[in-house]
């Protein structure tokens, strides 16, 4: 387990103690991250690793949001820029940029994010459906999580990992 993922899990334990949530509550555990000005989250169990950026190999004839592939302990994994996939302007990587490696079944990919936020625990009753304007079949948006001071967009990992290249 990467150090960053361990830190997130430790923060989650502290958050659980602070909020008084116990394991009997109907809780969804998520990892939050920033892309552009928005906060997104995916289920913590879909995260294989969170790593600092390193070099990758470009691949010809792929969509612009596919940066290329990288080698992670012998496995060749595609690297997807979520800024580009979401139609945002490119941004130079910073010290806060991370690669999140997600897995759903046999599908694995790395995603470039601007910044990791924290482990998030939200009661299922505080998660709403995706906005009505979204086509729920094809959308990467699974729903919205409501917290006291913000709304977090929850993403479908299986849709993020679908390959159209």
Secondary structure, DSSP 8 states (H G I E B T S, - for coil): --HHHHHHHHHHHHHHHHHT--TTS-EEEEEEEEETTEEEEEEGGGEEEEEE----B--SSS-TTEEEEEEETTEEEEEEEHHHHTT-------TT-EEEEEEETTEEEEEEESEEEEEEEEEGGGEE---TTS-TTT-SEEEEEE-SS-EEEEE-HHHHH----
